[in-house]
Structure formats: C-alpha cells, structure tokens
Amino acid sequence: MSTLAVILFWGGWLPPSFLISYIFWHLLMPSFIPFNFIVNLFELFPFLGLVSSSLILATKVLIMIFFFLWVRASFPRYRYDQLMQLGWKRFLPISLAYVVLTSSILMVIDGLPAAN
C-alpha cells in the first residue's frame, strides 16, 4: 500500500523538486566541478541513476510506512457498532448537506452544465 501511494501520489522514484533545484543552484553551479562532468558521470555509470532512484523510492516508502504505523498505533480502534453509528448518524447527514450546499451554490452562480 505504501509503495502504491508513493508511486501514484508522491512522484515515485523522482526526487522532490525543491531538492533538485537546491542541488543544482546551490551545490553544482558555484562549484568548480562543471555540470557536464556530472552528466558524463551518469552516462559512464548508468547504474548510478538506478541506485539513486531506488534509494529515493525506498526512502519515500519507509516514510509512508512510518506514518501508517504511527497513526495506527496512536488512535484507538473502533468497534463495529461504533463504525456503523459514525457512518449513519454523522457522515451521511454531513455528506448530504454538502451535496445540497454545493448544488445550491452552483445554481446561484449559474455554474450548472447546460442541458442539450
């Protein structure tokens, strides 16, 4: 589940965009190592890209697993009768009120799709 969540919602094996911009602008640009050297390094050793992608994916999956376990250990479990009461007495009226509110707002601002 964590791997699927990371691949679908967290960018999978790609590093975070702020990390890419930080590495490029703060670490590579002012240094004496030219950017072409780093690109050639990945062309000479293509397994470096695979290793770094695997490490990024594994790190994201471990973070996701940590949060799943943390939430599960922090909150108590509901009994079946409590879940039924929560669903029917709390969530159903809230969701129906939200549907009515959304449709009312769309009717007021004339945002409903036109019927052909």
Phi and psi restraints in degrees (range 20) as a CNS / XPLOR table:
assign (resid 1 and name C) (resid 2 and name N)
       (resid 2 and name CA) (resid 2 and name C) 1.0 -64.8 20.0 2
assign (resid 2 and name N) (resid 2 and name CA)
       (resid 2 and name C) (resid 3 and name N) 1.0 -41.1 20.0 2
assign (resid 2 and name C) (resid 3 and name N)
       (resid 3 and name CA) (resid 3 and name C) 1.0 -64.2 20.0 2
assign (resid 3 and name N) (resid 3 and name CA)
       (resid 3 and name C) (resid 4 and name N) 1.0 -42.8 20.0 2
assign (resid 3 and name C) (resid 4 and name N)
       (resid 4 and name CA) (resid 4 and name C) 1.0 -63.4 20.0 2
assign (resid 4 and name N) (resid 4 and name CA)
       (resid 4 and name C) (resid 5 and name N) 1.0 -42.3 20.0 2
assign (resid 4 and name C) (resid 5 and name N)
       (resid 5 and name CA) (resid 5 and name C) 1.0 -62.9 20.0 2
assign (resid 5 and name N) (resid 5 and name CA)
       (resid 5 and name C) (resid 6 and name N) 1.0 -40.2 20.0 2
assign (resid 5 and name C) (resid 6 and name N)
       (resid 6 and name CA) (resid 6 and name C) 1.0 -67.0 20.0 2
assign (resid 6 and name N) (resid 6 and name CA)
       (resid 6 and name C) (resid 7 and name N) 1.0 -44.4 20.0 2
assign (resid 6 and name C) (resid 7 and name N)
       (resid 7 and name CA) (resid 7 and name C) 1.0 -66.8 20.0 2
assign (resid 7 and name N) (resid 7 and name CA)
       (resid 7 and name C) (resid 8 and name N) 1.0 -40.8 20.0 2
assign (resid 7 and name C) (resid 8 and name N)
       (resid 8 and name CA) (resid 8 and name C) 1.0 -81.5 20.0 2
assign (resid 8 and name N) (resid 8 and name CA)
       (resid 8 and name C) (resid 9 and name N) 1.0 -34.5 20.0 2
assign (resid 8 and name C) (resid 9 and name N)
       (resid 9 and name CA) (resid 9 and name C) 1.0 -120.0 20.0 2
assign (resid 9 and name N) (resid 9 and name CA)
       (resid 9 and name C) (resid 10 and name N) 1.0 -20.7 20.0 2
assign (resid 9 and name C) (resid 10 and name N)
       (resid 10 and name CA) (resid 10 and name C) 1.0 -106.6 20.0 2
assign (resid 10 and name N) (resid 10 and name CA)
       (resid 10 and name C) (resid 11 and name N) 1.0 6.8 20.0 2
assign (resid 10 and name C) (resid 11 and name N)
       (resid 11 and name CA) (resid 11 and name C) 1.0 91.0 20.0 2
assign (resid 11 and name N) (resid 11 and name CA)
       (resid 11 and name C) (resid 12 and name N) 1.0 5.5 20.0 2
assign (resid 11 and name C) (resid 12 and name N)
       (resid 12 and name CA) (resid 12 and name C) 1.0 59.4 20.0 2
assign (resid 12 and name N) (resid 12 and name CA)
       (resid 12 and name C) (resid 13 and name N) 1.0 -122.7 20.0 2
assign (resid 12 and name C) (resid 13 and name N)
       (resid 13 and name CA) (resid 13 and name C) 1.0 -87.2 20.0 2
assign (resid 13 and name N) (resid 13 and name CA)
       (resid 13 and name C) (resid 14 and name N) 1.0 -2.9 20.0 2
assign (resid 13 and name C) (resid 14 and name N)
       (resid 14 and name CA) (resid 14 and name C) 1.0 -79.8 20.0 2
assign (resid 14 and name N) (resid 14 and name CA)
       (resid 14 and name C) (resid 15 and name N) 1.0 141.2 20.0 2
assign (resid 14 and name C) (resid 15 and name N)
       (resid 15 and name CA) (resid 15 and name C) 1.0 -72.1 20.0 2
assign (resid 15 and name N) (resid 15 and name CA)
       (resid 15 and name C) (resid 16 and name N) 1.0 157.6 20.0 2
assign (resid 15 and name C) (resid 16 and name N)
       (resid 16 and name CA) (resid 16 and name C) 1.0 -60.0 20.0 2
assign (resid 16 and name N) (resid 16 and name CA)
       (resid 16 and name C) (resid 17 and name N) 1.0 145.9 20.0 2
assign (resid 16 and name C) (resid 17 and name N)
       (resid 17 and name CA) (resid 17 and name C) 1.0 -65.4 20.0 2
assign (resid 17 and name N) (resid 17 and name CA)
       (resid 17 and name C) (resid 18 and name N) 1.0 -33.7 20.0 2
assign (resid 17 and name C) (resid 18 and name N)
       (resid 18 and name CA) (resid 18 and name C) 1.0 -67.3 20.0 2
assign (resid 18 and name N) (resid 18 and name CA)
       (resid 18 and name C) (resid 19 and name N) 1.0 -30.4 20.0 2
assign (resid 18 and name C) (resid 19 and name N)
       (resid 19 and name CA) (resid 19 and name C) 1.0 -69.8 20.0 2
assign (resid 19 and name N) (resid 19 and name CA)
       (resid 19 and name C) (resid 20 and name N) 1.0 -40.1 20.0 2
assign (resid 19 and name C) (resid 20 and name N)
       (resid 20 and name CA) (resid 20 and name C) 1.0 -63.4 20.0 2
assign (resid 20 and name N) (resid 20 and name CA)
       (resid 20 and name C) (resid 21 and name N) 1.0 -47.2 20.0 2
assign (resid 20 and name C) (resid 21 and name N)
       (resid 21 and name CA) (resid 21 and name C) 1.0 -66.8 20.0 2
assign (resid 21 and name N) (resid 21 and name CA)
       (resid 21 and name C) (resid 22 and name N) 1.0 -36.3 20.0 2
assign (resid 21 and name C) (resid 22 and name N)
       (resid 22 and name CA) (resid 22 and name C) 1.0 -65.3 20.0 2
assign (resid 22 and name N) (resid 22 and name CA)
       (resid 22 and name C) (resid 23 and name N) 1.0 -46.1 20.0 2
assign (resid 22 and name C) (resid 23 and name N)
       (resid 23 and name CA) (resid 23 and name C) 1.0 -63.5 20.0 2
assign (resid 23 and name N) (resid 23 and name CA)
       (resid 23 and name C) (resid 24 and name N) 1.0 -42.5 20.0 2
assign (resid 23 and name C) (resid 24 and name N)
       (resid 24 and name CA) (resid 24 and name C) 1.0 -68.8 20.0 2
assign (resid 24 and name N) (resid 24 and name CA)
       (resid 24 and name C) (resid 25 and name N) 1.0 -50.4 20.0 2
assign (resid 24 and name C) (resid 25 and name N)
       (resid 25 and name CA) (resid 25 and name C) 1.0 -81.5 20.0 2
assign (resid 25 and name N) (resid 25 and name CA)
       (resid 25 and name C) (resid 26 and name N) 1.0 -31.3 20.0 2
assign (resid 25 and name C) (resid 26 and name N)
       (resid 26 and name CA) (resid 26 and name C) 1.0 -101.4 20.0 2
assign (resid 26 and name N) (resid 26 and name CA)
       (resid 26 and name C) (resid 27 and name N) 1.0 -27.5 20.0 2
assign (resid 26 and name C) (resid 27 and name N)
       (resid 27 and name CA) (resid 27 and name C) 1.0 -104.2 20.0 2
assign (resid 27 and name N) (resid 27 and name CA)
       (resid 27 and name C) (resid 28 and name N) 1.0 -37.0 20.0 2
assign (resid 27 and name C) (resid 28 and name N)
       (resid 28 and name CA) (resid 28 and name C) 1.0 -93.7 20.0 2
assign (resid 28 and name N) (resid 28 and name CA)
       (resid 28 and name C) (resid 29 and name N) 1.0 -40.6 20.0 2
assign (resid 28 and name C) (resid 29 and name N)
       (resid 29 and name CA) (resid 29 and name C) 1.0 -66.1 20.0 2
assign (resid 29 and name N) (resid 29 and name CA)
       (resid 29 and name C) (resid 30 and name N) 1.0 -48.4 20.0 2
assign (resid 29 and name C) (resid 30 and name N)
       (resid 30 and name CA) (resid 30 and name C) 1.0 -80.0 20.0 2
assign (resid 30 and name N) (resid 30 and name CA)
       (resid 30 and name C) (resid 31 and name N) 1.0 -4.7 20.0 2
assign (resid 30 and name C) (resid 31 and name N)
       (resid 31 and name CA) (resid 31 and name C) 1.0 -82.5 20.0 2
assign (resid 31 and name N) (resid 31 and name CA)
       (resid 31 and name C) (resid 32 and name N) 1.0 170.7 20.0 2
assign (resid 31 and name C) (resid 32 and name N)
       (resid 32 and name CA) (resid 32 and name C) 1.0 -84.5 20.0 2
assign (resid 32 and name N) (resid 32 and name CA)
       (resid 32 and name C) (resid 33 and name N) 1.0 -7.8 20.0 2
assign (resid 32 and name C) (resid 33 and name N)
       (resid 33 and name CA) (resid 33 and name C) 1.0 -84.4 20.0 2
assign (resid 33 and name N) (resid 33 and name CA)
       (resid 33 and name C) (resid 34 and name N) 1.0 118.9 20.0 2
assign (resid 33 and name C) (resid 34 and name N)
       (resid 34 and name CA) (resid 34 and name C) 1.0 -70.3 20.0 2
assign (resid 34 and name N) (resid 34 and name CA)
       (resid 34 and name C) (resid 35 and name N) 1.0 151.8 20.0 2
assign (resid 34 and name C) (resid 35 and name N)
       (resid 35 and name CA) (resid 35 and name C) 1.0 -63.1 20.0 2
assign (resid 35 and name N) (resid 35 and name CA)
       (resid 35 and name C) (resid 36 and name N) 1.0 -31.9 20.0 2
assign (resid 35 and name C) (resid 36 and name N)
       (resid 36 and name CA) (resid 36 and name C) 1.0 -62.3 20.0 2
assign (resid 36 and name N) (resid 36 and name CA)
       (resid 36 and name C) (resid 37 and name N) 1.0 -32.1 20.0 2
assign (resid 36 and name C) (resid 37 and name N)
       (resid 37 and name CA) (resid 37 and name C) 1.0 -63.9 20.0 2
assign (resid 37 and name N) (resid 37 and name CA)
       (resid 37 and name C) (resid 38 and name N) 1.0 -40.3 20.0 2
assign (resid 37 and name C) (resid 38 and name N)
       (resid 38 and name CA) (resid 38 and name C) 1.0 -70.4 20.0 2
assign (resid 38 and name N) (resid 38 and name CA)
       (resid 38 and name C) (resid 39 and name N) 1.0 -40.3 20.0 2
assign (resid 38 and name C) (resid 39 and name N)
       (resid 39 and name CA) (resid 39 and name C) 1.0 -63.3 20.0 2
assign (resid 39 and name N) (resid 39 and name CA)
       (resid 39 and name C) (resid 40 and name N) 1.0 -43.1 20.0 2
assign (resid 39 and name C) (resid 40 and name N)
       (resid 40 and name CA) (resid 40 and name C) 1.0 -66.0 20.0 2
assign (resid 40 and name N) (resid 40 and name CA)
       (resid 40 and name C) (resid 41 and name N) 1.0 -30.5 20.0 2
assign (resid 40 and name C) (resid 41 and name N)
       (resid 41 and name CA) (resid 41 and name C) 1.0 -63.5 20.0 2
assign (resid 41 and name N) (resid 41 and name CA)
       (resid 41 and name C) (resid 42 and name N) 1.0 -41.9 20.0 2
assign (resid 41 and name C) (resid 42 and name N)
       (resid 42 and name CA) (resid 42 and name C) 1.0 -71.3 20.0 2
assign (resid 42 and name N) (resid 42 and name CA)
       (resid 42 and name C) (resid 43 and name N) 1.0 -27.8 20.0 2
assign (resid 42 and name C) (resid 43 and name N)
       (resid 43 and name CA) (resid 43 and name C) 1.0 -74.6 20.0 2
assign (resid 43 and name N) (resid 43 and name CA)
       (resid 43 and name C) (resid 44 and name N) 1.0 -34.8 20.0 2
assign (resid 43 and name C) (resid 44 and name N)
       (resid 44 and name CA) (resid 44 and name C) 1.0 -73.0 20.0 2
assign (resid 44 and name N) (resid 44 and name CA)
       (resid 44 and name C) (resid 45 and name N) 1.0 -38.1 20.0 2
assign (resid 44 and name C) (resid 45 and name N)
       (resid 45 and name CA) (resid 45 and name C) 1.0 -122.0 20.0 2
assign (resid 45 and name N) (resid 45 and name CA)
       (resid 45 and name C) (resid 46 and name N) 1.0 82.5 20.0 2
assign (resid 45 and name C) (resid 46 and name N)
       (resid 46 and name CA) (resid 46 and name C) 1.0 -66.1 20.0 2
assign (resid 46 and name N) (resid 46 and name CA)
       (resid 46 and name C) (resid 47 and name N) 1.0 -19.2 20.0 2
assign (resid 46 and name C) (resid 47 and name N)
       (resid 47 and name CA) (resid 47 and name C) 1.0 -69.5 20.0 2
assign (resid 47 and name N) (resid 47 and name CA)
       (resid 47 and name C) (resid 48 and name N) 1.0 -17.9 20.0 2
assign (resid 47 and name C) (resid 48 and name N)
       (resid 48 and name CA) (resid 48 and name C) 1.0 -63.1 20.0 2
assign (resid 48 and name N) (resid 48 and name CA)
       (resid 48 and name C) (resid 49 and name N) 1.0 -38.6 20.0 2
assign (resid 48 and name C) (resid 49 and name N)
       (resid 49 and name CA) (resid 49 and name C) 1.0 -65.8 20.0 2
assign (resid 49 and name N) (resid 49 and name CA)
       (resid 49 and name C) (resid 50 and name N) 1.0 -40.3 20.0 2
assign (resid 49 and name C) (resid 50 and name N)
       (resid 50 and name CA) (resid 50 and name C) 1.0 -66.4 20.0 2
assign (resid 50 and name N) (resid 50 and name CA)
       (resid 50 and name C) (resid 51 and name N) 1.0 -42.3 20.0 2
assign (resid 50 and name C) (resid 51 and name N)
       (resid 51 and name CA) (resid 51 and name C) 1.0 -64.9 20.0 2
assign (resid 51 and name N) (resid 51 and name CA)
       (resid 51 and name C) (resid 52 and name N) 1.0 -46.2 20.0 2
assign (resid 51 and name C) (resid 52 and name N)
       (resid 52 and name CA) (resid 52 and name C) 1.0 -66.1 20.0 2
assign (resid 52 and name N) (resid 52 and name CA)
       (resid 52 and name C) (resid 53 and name N) 1.0 -38.2 20.0 2
assign (resid 52 and name C) (resid 53 and name N)
       (resid 53 and name CA) (resid 53 and name C) 1.0 -65.2 20.0 2
assign (resid 53 and name N) (resid 53 and name CA)
       (resid 53 and name C) (resid 54 and name N) 1.0 -40.1 20.0 2
assign (resid 53 and name C) (resid 54 and name N)
       (resid 54 and name CA) (resid 54 and name C) 1.0 -66.0 20.0 2
assign (resid 54 and name N) (resid 54 and name CA)
       (resid 54 and name C) (resid 55 and name N) 1.0 -39.4 20.0 2
assign (resid 54 and name C) (resid 55 and name N)
       (resid 55 and name CA) (resid 55 and name C) 1.0 -66.9 20.0 2
assign (resid 55 and name N) (resid 55 and name CA)
       (resid 55 and name C) (resid 56 and name N) 1.0 -38.4 20.0 2
assign (resid 55 and name C) (resid 56 and name N)
       (resid 56 and name CA) (resid 56 and name C) 1.0 -65.4 20.0 2
assign (resid 56 and name N) (resid 56 and name CA)
       (resid 56 and name C) (resid 57 and name N) 1.0 -45.3 20.0 2
assign (resid 56 and name C) (resid 57 and name N)
       (resid 57 and name CA) (resid 57 and name C) 1.0 -62.3 20.0 2
assign (resid 57 and name N) (resid 57 and name CA)
       (resid 57 and name C) (resid 58 and name N) 1.0 -45.2 20.0 2
assign (resid 57 and name C) (resid 58 and name N)
       (resid 58 and name CA) (resid 58 and name C) 1.0 -63.7 20.0 2
assign (resid 58 and name N) (resid 58 and name CA)
       (resid 58 and name C) (resid 59 and name N) 1.0 -38.6 20.0 2
assign (resid 58 and name C) (resid 59 and name N)
       (resid 59 and name CA) (resid 59 and name C) 1.0 -64.4 20.0 2
assign (resid 59 and name N) (resid 59 and name CA)
       (resid 59 and name C) (resid 60 and name N) 1.0 -44.4 20.0 2
assign (resid 59 and name C) (resid 60 and name N)
       (resid 60 and name CA) (resid 60 and name C) 1.0 -64.2 20.0 2
assign (resid 60 and name N) (resid 60 and name CA)
       (resid 60 and name C) (resid 61 and name N) 1.0 -39.7 20.0 2
assign (resid 60 and name C) (resid 61 and name N)
       (resid 61 and name CA) (resid 61 and name C) 1.0 -65.1 20.0 2
assign (resid 61 and name N) (resid 61 and name CA)
       (resid 61 and name C) (resid 62 and name N) 1.0 -41.5 20.0 2
assign (resid 61 and name C) (resid 62 and name N)
       (resid 62 and name CA) (resid 62 and name C) 1.0 -65.4 20.0 2
assign (resid 62 and name N) (resid 62 and name CA)
       (resid 62 and name C) (resid 63 and name N) 1.0 -37.4 20.0 2
assign (resid 62 and name C) (resid 63 and name N)
       (resid 63 and name CA) (resid 63 and name C) 1.0 -63.2 20.0 2
assign (resid 63 and name N) (resid 63 and name CA)
       (resid 63 and name C) (resid 64 and name N) 1.0 -42.6 20.0 2
assign (resid 63 and name C) (resid 64 and name N)
       (resid 64 and name CA) (resid 64 and name C) 1.0 -65.6 20.0 2
assign (resid 64 and name N) (resid 64 and name CA)
       (resid 64 and name C) (resid 65 and name N) 1.0 -42.2 20.0 2
assign (resid 64 and name C) (resid 65 and name N)
       (resid 65 and name CA) (resid 65 and name C) 1.0 -61.0 20.0 2
assign (resid 65 and name N) (resid 65 and name CA)
       (resid 65 and name C) (resid 66 and name N) 1.0 -42.5 20.0 2
assign (resid 65 and name C) (resid 66 and name N)
       (resid 66 and name CA) (resid 66 and name C) 1.0 -58.5 20.0 2
assign (resid 66 and name N) (resid 66 and name CA)
       (resid 66 and name C) (resid 67 and name N) 1.0 -45.4 20.0 2
assign (resid 66 and name C) (resid 67 and name N)
       (resid 67 and name CA) (resid 67 and name C) 1.0 -69.2 20.0 2
assign (resid 67 and name N) (resid 67 and name CA)
       (resid 67 and name C) (resid 68 and name N) 1.0 -36.6 20.0 2
assign (resid 67 and name C) (resid 68 and name N)
       (resid 68 and name CA) (resid 68 and name C) 1.0 -60.2 20.0 2
assign (resid 68 and name N) (resid 68 and name CA)
       (resid 68 and name C) (resid 69 and name N) 1.0 -48.5 20.0 2
assign (resid 68 and name C) (resid 69 and name N)
       (resid 69 and name CA) (resid 69 and name C) 1.0 -67.1 20.0 2
assign (resid 69 and name N) (resid 69 and name CA)
       (resid 69 and name C) (resid 70 and name N) 1.0 -36.6 20.0 2
assign (resid 69 and name C) (resid 70 and name N)
       (resid 70 and name CA) (resid 70 and name C) 1.0 -64.0 20.0 2
assign (resid 70 and name N) (resid 70 and name CA)
       (resid 70 and name C) (resid 71 and name N) 1.0 -46.3 20.0 2
assign (resid 70 and name C) (resid 71 and name N)
       (resid 71 and name CA) (resid 71 and name C) 1.0 -65.5 20.0 2
assign (resid 71 and name N) (resid 71 and name CA)
       (resid 71 and name C) (resid 72 and name N) 1.0 -41.6 20.0 2
assign (resid 71 and name C) (resid 72 and name N)
       (resid 72 and name CA) (resid 72 and name C) 1.0 -65.9 20.0 2
assign (resid 72 and name N) (resid 72 and name CA)
       (resid 72 and name C) (resid 73 and name N) 1.0 -37.2 20.0 2
assign (resid 72 and name C) (resid 73 and name N)
       (resid 73 and name CA) (resid 73 and name C) 1.0 -79.3 20.0 2
assign (resid 73 and name N) (resid 73 and name CA)
       (resid 73 and name C) (resid 74 and name N) 1.0 -22.0 20.0 2
assign (resid 73 and name C) (resid 74 and name N)
       (resid 74 and name CA) (resid 74 and name C) 1.0 -85.3 20.0 2
assign (resid 74 and name N) (resid 74 and name CA)
       (resid 74 and name C) (resid 75 and name N) 1.0 -34.5 20.0 2
assign (resid 74 and name C) (resid 75 and name N)
       (resid 75 and name CA) (resid 75 and name C) 1.0 -104.6 20.0 2
assign (resid 75 and name N) (resid 75 and name CA)
       (resid 75 and name C) (resid 76 and name N) 1.0 143.3 20.0 2
assign (resid 75 and name C) (resid 76 and name N)
       (resid 76 and name CA) (resid 76 and name C) 1.0 -72.7 20.0 2
assign (resid 76 and name N) (resid 76 and name CA)
       (resid 76 and name C) (resid 77 and name N) 1.0 158.0 20.0 2
assign (resid 76 and name C) (resid 77 and name N)
       (resid 77 and name CA) (resid 77 and name C) 1.0 -82.0 20.0 2
assign (resid 77 and name N) (resid 77 and name CA)
       (resid 77 and name C) (resid 78 and name N) 1.0 147.6 20.0 2
assign (resid 77 and name C) (resid 78 and name N)
       (resid 78 and name CA) (resid 78 and name C) 1.0 -91.2 20.0 2
assign (resid 78 and name N) (resid 78 and name CA)
       (resid 78 and name C) (resid 79 and name N) 1.0 145.7 20.0 2
assign (resid 78 and name C) (resid 79 and name N)
       (resid 79 and name CA) (resid 79 and name C) 1.0 -79.0 20.0 2
assign (resid 79 and name N) (resid 79 and name CA)
       (resid 79 and name C) (resid 80 and name N) 1.0 166.5 20.0 2
assign (resid 79 and name C) (resid 80 and name N)
       (resid 80 and name CA) (resid 80 and name C) 1.0 -61.7 20.0 2
assign (resid 80 and name N) (resid 80 and name CA)
       (resid 80 and name C) (resid 81 and name N) 1.0 -43.4 20.0 2
assign (resid 80 and name C) (resid 81 and name N)
       (resid 81 and name CA) (resid 81 and name C) 1.0 -66.0 20.0 2
assign (resid 81 and name N) (resid 81 and name CA)
       (resid 81 and name C) (resid 82 and name N) 1.0 -33.0 20.0 2
assign (resid 81 and name C) (resid 82 and name N)
       (resid 82 and name CA) (resid 82 and name C) 1.0 -68.6 20.0 2
assign (resid 82 and name N) (resid 82 and name CA)
       (resid 82 and name C) (resid 83 and name N) 1.0 -38.3 20.0 2
assign (resid 82 and name C) (resid 83 and name N)
       (resid 83 and name CA) (resid 83 and name C) 1.0 -65.3 20.0 2
assign (resid 83 and name N) (resid 83 and name CA)
       (resid 83 and name C) (resid 84 and name N) 1.0 -41.0 20.0 2
assign (resid 83 and name C) (resid 84 and name N)
       (resid 84 and name CA) (resid 84 and name C) 1.0 -64.7 20.0 2
assign (resid 84 and name N) (resid 84 and name CA)
       (resid 84 and name C) (resid 85 and name N) 1.0 -42.7 20.0 2
assign (resid 84 and name C) (resid 85 and name N)
       (resid 85 and name CA) (resid 85 and name C) 1.0 -64.7 20.0 2
assign (resid 85 and name N) (resid 85 and name CA)
       (resid 85 and name C) (resid 86 and name N) 1.0 -40.9 20.0 2
assign (resid 85 and name C) (resid 86 and name N)
       (resid 86 and name CA) (resid 86 and name C) 1.0 -63.3 20.0 2
assign (resid 86 and name N) (resid 86 and name CA)
       (resid 86 and name C) (resid 87 and name N) 1.0 -43.5 20.0 2
assign (resid 86 and name C) (resid 87 and name N)
       (resid 87 and name CA) (resid 87 and name C) 1.0 -68.5 20.0 2
assign (resid 87 and name N) (resid 87 and name CA)
       (resid 87 and name C) (resid 88 and name N) 1.0 -47.1 20.0 2
assign (resid 87 and name C) (resid 88 and name N)
       (resid 88 and name CA) (resid 88 and name C) 1.0 -81.2 20.0 2
assign (resid 88 and name N) (resid 88 and name CA)
       (resid 88 and name C) (resid 89 and name N) 1.0 -36.9 20.0 2
assign (resid 88 and name C) (resid 89 and name N)
       (resid 89 and name CA) (resid 89 and name C) 1.0 -94.1 20.0 2
assign (resid 89 and name N) (resid 89 and name CA)
       (resid 89 and name C) (resid 90 and name N) 1.0 -20.2 20.0 2
assign (resid 89 and name C) (resid 90 and name N)
       (resid 90 and name CA) (resid 90 and name C) 1.0 -113.4 20.0 2
assign (resid 90 and name N) (resid 90 and name CA)
       (resid 90 and name C) (resid 91 and name N) 1.0 -58.6 20.0 2
assign (resid 90 and name C) (resid 91 and name N)
       (resid 91 and name CA) (resid 91 and name C) 1.0 -72.1 20.0 2
assign (resid 91 and name N) (resid 91 and name CA)
       (resid 91 and name C) (resid 92 and name N) 1.0 -38.3 20.0 2
assign (resid 91 and name C) (resid 92 and name N)
       (resid 92 and name CA) (resid 92 and name C) 1.0 -64.1 20.0 2
assign (resid 92 and name N) (resid 92 and name CA)
       (resid 92 and name C) (resid 93 and name N) 1.0 -48.8 20.0 2
assign (resid 92 and name C) (resid 93 and name N)
       (resid 93 and name CA) (resid 93 and name C) 1.0 -62.9 20.0 2
assign (resid 93 and name N) (resid 93 and name CA)
       (resid 93 and name C) (resid 94 and name N) 1.0 -37.6 20.0 2
assign (resid 93 and name C) (resid 94 and name N)
       (resid 94 and name CA) (resid 94 and name C) 1.0 -63.8 20.0 2
assign (resid 94 and name N) (resid 94 and name CA)
       (resid 94 and name C) (resid 95 and name N) 1.0 -44.3 20.0 2
assign (resid 94 and name C) (resid 95 and name N)
       (resid 95 and name CA) (resid 95 and name C) 1.0 -68.4 20.0 2
assign (resid 95 and name N) (resid 95 and name CA)
       (resid 95 and name C) (resid 96 and name N) 1.0 -38.1 20.0 2
assign (resid 95 and name C) (resid 96 and name N)
       (resid 96 and name CA) (resid 96 and name C) 1.0 -66.2 20.0 2
assign (resid 96 and name N) (resid 96 and name CA)
       (resid 96 and name C) (resid 97 and name N) 1.0 -40.2 20.0 2
assign (resid 96 and name C) (resid 97 and name N)
       (resid 97 and name CA) (resid 97 and name C) 1.0 -63.9 20.0 2
assign (resid 97 and name N) (resid 97 and name CA)
       (resid 97 and name C) (resid 98 and name N) 1.0 -36.6 20.0 2
assign (resid 97 and name C) (resid 98 and name N)
       (resid 98 and name CA) (resid 98 and name C) 1.0 -67.0 20.0 2
assign (resid 98 and name N) (resid 98 and name CA)
       (resid 98 and name C) (resid 99 and name N) 1.0 -38.7 20.0 2
assign (resid 98 and name C) (resid 99 and name N)
       (resid 99 and name CA) (resid 99 and name C) 1.0 -64.1 20.0 2
assign (resid 99 and name N) (resid 99 and name CA)
       (resid 99 and name C) (resid 100 and name N) 1.0 -43.8 20.0 2
assign (resid 99 and name C) (resid 100 and name N)
       (resid 100 and name CA) (resid 100 and name C) 1.0 -65.2 20.0 2
assign (resid 100 and name N) (resid 100 and name CA)
       (resid 100 and name C) (resid 101 and name N) 1.0 -42.7 20.0 2
assign (resid 100 and name C) (resid 101 and name N)
       (resid 101 and name CA) (resid 101 and name C) 1.0 -62.7 20.0 2
assign (resid 101 and name N) (resid 101 and name CA)
       (resid 101 and name C) (resid 102 and name N) 1.0 -45.0 20.0 2
assign (resid 101 and name C) (resid 102 and name N)
       (resid 102 and name CA) (resid 102 and name C) 1.0 -64.4 20.0 2
assign (resid 102 and name N) (resid 102 and name CA)
       (resid 102 and name C) (resid 103 and name N) 1.0 -44.3 20.0 2
assign (resid 102 and name C) (resid 103 and name N)
       (resid 103 and name CA) (resid 103 and name C) 1.0 -67.5 20.0 2
assign (resid 103 and name N) (resid 103 and name CA)
       (resid 103 and name C) (resid 104 and name N) 1.0 -34.1 20.0 2
assign (resid 103 and name C) (resid 104 and name N)
       (resid 104 and name CA) (resid 104 and name C) 1.0 -65.6 20.0 2
assign (resid 104 and name N) (resid 104 and name CA)
       (resid 104 and name C) (resid 105 and name N) 1.0 -44.6 20.0 2
assign (resid 104 and name C) (resid 105 and name N)
       (resid 105 and name CA) (resid 105 and name C) 1.0 -62.6 20.0 2
assign (resid 105 and name N) (resid 105 and name CA)
       (resid 105 and name C) (resid 106 and name N) 1.0 -41.6 20.0 2
assign (resid 105 and name C) (resid 106 and name N)
       (resid 106 and name CA) (resid 106 and name C) 1.0 -65.0 20.0 2
assign (resid 106 and name N) (resid 106 and name CA)
       (resid 106 and name C) (resid 107 and name N) 1.0 -35.4 20.0 2
assign (resid 106 and name C) (resid 107 and name N)
       (resid 107 and name CA) (resid 107 and name C) 1.0 -70.6 20.0 2
assign (resid 107 and name N) (resid 107 and name CA)
       (resid 107 and name C) (resid 108 and name N) 1.0 -37.6 20.0 2
assign (resid 107 and name C) (resid 108 and name N)
       (resid 108 and name CA) (resid 108 and name C) 1.0 -67.4 20.0 2
assign (resid 108 and name N) (resid 108 and name CA)
       (resid 108 and name C) (resid 109 and name N) 1.0 -42.3 20.0 2
assign (resid 108 and name C) (resid 109 and name N)
       (resid 109 and name CA) (resid 109 and name C) 1.0 -90.4 20.0 2
assign (resid 109 and name N) (resid 109 and name CA)
       (resid 109 and name C) (resid 110 and name N) 1.0 8.1 20.0 2
assign (resid 109 and name C) (resid 110 and name N)
       (resid 110 and name CA) (resid 110 and name C) 1.0 56.0 20.0 2
assign (resid 110 and name N) (resid 110 and name CA)
       (resid 110 and name C) (resid 111 and name N) 1.0 47.5 20.0 2
assign (resid 110 and name C) (resid 111 and name N)
       (resid 111 and name CA) (resid 111 and name C) 1.0 -103.0 20.0 2
assign (resid 111 and name N) (resid 111 and name CA)
       (resid 111 and name C) (resid 112 and name N) 1.0 6.1 20.0 2
assign (resid 111 and name C) (resid 112 and name N)
       (resid 112 and name CA) (resid 112 and name C) 1.0 -74.4 20.0 2
assign (resid 112 and name N) (resid 112 and name CA)
       (resid 112 and name C) (resid 113 and name N) 1.0 146.7 20.0 2
assign (resid 112 and name C) (resid 113 and name N)
       (resid 113 and name CA) (resid 113 and name C) 1.0 -66.4 20.0 2
assign (resid 113 and name N) (resid 113 and name CA)
       (resid 113 and name C) (resid 114 and name N) 1.0 144.7 20.0 2
assign (resid 113 and name C) (resid 114 and name N)
       (resid 114 and name CA) (resid 114 and name C) 1.0 -75.2 20.0 2
assign (resid 114 and name N) (resid 114 and name CA)
       (resid 114 and name C) (resid 115 and name N) 1.0 139.6 20.0 2
assign (resid 114 and name C) (resid 115 and name N)
       (resid 115 and name CA) (resid 115 and name C) 1.0 -85.4 20.0 2
assign (resid 115 and name N) (resid 115 and name CA)
       (resid 115 and name C) (resid 116 and name N) 1.0 135.5 20.0 2
